[in-house]
Amino acid sequence: MNNLQVARLLFTSPTQAFTALKEKSVFALPMFLTLVFGAAVIAAYYSKIDIAWFNDQVLAPAARKMTAEQQQMMAARMTRSVLLWSSTISAPIVTLILMVVGAAYFLIVGNLTNIRYSFNQWFAFNWWAASPQIIGSVASLLILTLSSSTQIGTSAMQPLSLNELVFHKTMSEPGYALLSALGLVQVAAAWLTYVGIKAWSGRSTTFCLVFALLPSVLVYGIWAFFSFR
């Protein structure tokens, strides 16, 4: 089964899509689209925003701990070109690293719980489970393209996040980054991960939920603890 066939099944029958992945671990399509659209969103964001406004927003939380001279030095380093190129290049690299770490987690825990698949299979699994991010990136590009303002928070890159849909915190408020990173895309990805684990393991609902969601619960739980202290 090729990439397009798996993608079609993911919309119509996710369980069958993940079952097919066990036999042939294809992942070129979701990997390419995730990396390209992710980088495109970041490039579009830093090409459009008011850099002086952005720097003020980013530096505001630390302003009390920095002298005026330190703030000026920091702002001087945060030019449009530096932010644009460093973020656009680093984003795909970070995504790849996260996918490798995720595949390693599934491989190790799978071996410990007698769910034995290869690293390549789990790597493909990860890309397809995370594919809702592609839809999120397309939505982000539409928002950035249609917006007439240049004073746009980074949560605009996640228009389906809790912050954009519900809380509307500013960049300088506690919890902004966390609430901007959590939303409908992450819920959809978590659900696909659960469906995939269920299809690959045949274990109980409780087992599959714990296996699928444990890393996210730990990461976001620790993040929330420090965000709202």
N, C-alpha and C positions, 0 to 999 in steps of 0.2 A: 504494500500500500504506500502510495507516494504522499508528499506533503499536502497537496491540495485535497486529496481524499480524506486524510486525517482531519484537516481543517473543517471540511464539510461535516464530517461525523461529529466533530466537537460541538457544533451548533445543534445538530439533530439528535445525536445519541452519544453523549460524552463517555459513557461506560464502554461502548463499542470502540470509540476512538482510542481509549487507553488500552483496551484489550489488543487492538491492532498494533499498538506501539511495542507490546511485548515481543511480537514476532519480527518487527522491523523498526528499529529505533531511528526514525527520521526526525530531524529538527531544524533543518536549514531555513525553512520559511519563518517560523516564529522567532528564531534567533536573529535573522536578518532584519525583519520588520521591527522587532523590539529595539535593537541597537540603533538602527537608522532613524526611526521615528523619535526615539528617546533623545538622540543627539540633535535632531532637527528642532525639537521643542526647546532645548536649552539654547541653541544658537539663535532661535527666533526671539526668545525672551531677552537675552542679553544684548541683542541687536536693537531692541525696541525701547527698553526701559530708560527712564531718566536716571543716569548713573549717580548724579549728586544726591538725588532723593533716595536712591537705593542704599548708598553708603550711609546716609543719615539713619535709615531704618535699621541697618545691620549693626551699626556701631552704638546705637542708642542704649541697648541693655548694658554695655560695658563702659558707657561714658563716665559713670561715677568713679570707676576704678582707673581711669586713664587721664593723663594730663592733656591739655589742649594740643601740646606739641605732639604727643603720642597719637592722638586722634588724627591730626593732620598727616602724619607720616603713614598711618595705616590707610587713610583715604587715598593718599597719593599712589599707593601700591595697587589699589583696587580700581584700575582703569577699565574702560570698556573692553579693550583688546585683551588684557590679562584675564578678566573674568570670562570673556567669550571663548577664548581658545583653551584656557586651562580646564574650564568646565565641560566644554564640548568634547575634548579629548579624553578627560578622565572618566566621564560618565559611562561610556561603553566598557572601559577597563574595569570599573567598579562593578558593573552589571555582570560581566563575565566571571569575576572573582566570586560574587555572591552565588551565581549559578553552580560554580564548581564546589563551593562550600556546601550548598544545599544538596547537591548530588552525593557528596561525601557523607553528609548526615544520614541520608536515606540508605546509602550503602552500608554504613556501619550499624545503624539501628536495625536495618533489614536483616543483616547477617546474625545479629544477636537474637532476633525474634524469629529466625528461620524463614525469612522472606528474601530469598536469594536471587538477586538480579545483578547484572554487571554495572560498572560505573557508567558506561555509555548509555545503558538503558535508563538509569536514573537521571542522567544528564538530559536526555531527550524528554523524559517525563517532566522535568523542571521547566523547560522552555514552554511546553504546551500548557502546563498548569498556570504559568505566569502570563499566558497570552492575553488575558483581559487588559493588561497594561498597554497593549497596542491600541485598543479602543480608547483608553484614557489619553494616550498621546495624541491621537487624532482629534479628540475633543479639545485638548490643550491648544493645538495648532489653530483650530477654528476660533477659540476664544481670543488668542493673541492676535490673530489676523483681523478679526472684526472689531476689537477694542480700539476706541479712539484715544484712550488715555495712555500716557507713558509712565504713569505712577502706578505700577501693578505689582502686588506682592508675589512672592515666589509660589504661593498656593495656587496662582493662576495656572501653573504647570500641572496642577492636580485639580481640575475643575469639578471632579466627582468626589472630592475629599469631604470629610466631616466639617472642616473649617469653611470651605466654600459653600457647602449646602446648608449648614446649620449654625455654626458658632461665629463666623466672621471676625475672628481675632485679627489684630494687626501684627506686623512682623516683630514688633518690640514687646508684645505681650507674652506671658508665660503660657506654654502649651501650644504655641503657634506651629512650631515645626512638627510636633507629634500629630496634631489634629489635621495638618496638611498632608501628612503621610498616610493617614488612615481614611478609608472611604469605600465606595462601592466597588472600585477596582480590586481592592484587597479582599473584600468579602467574596467576590466572584472567584478570585484566585484561590482562596482558602477552600471554597466549595469544590472547585475542580480538583484540588489536591486531595481532598477527602474522597471524591468519586474515584479518582485514580488509584488511591491506596486500597479502596474497597475492591476495585476491579482486579488489582494485582495480588491482593492477599487473601480475599475471601473471608476475612476475619470479621469479628463483631463490629457493630457501629461504634461502640465506646473505644475499642482498640484503634480503629481507623481514625477517629477524631483526635485521639491523643497523639498518635503517630504523626498525623498530618499537621496538627496545629501547635504542638509543643514548642517548636522554635519561635513561631510568631508570638505566642503568648508570653514567652520568656523575654523576648526582645522588646516588645511593646510594653510589657508590664514594667520592666526595669526603666525604660524610657519615660513612662508615665510617672513613675516614682520620683525621678529626678526633675521632671518638667514642672510638677506642681508642688514641689517642696516649699 
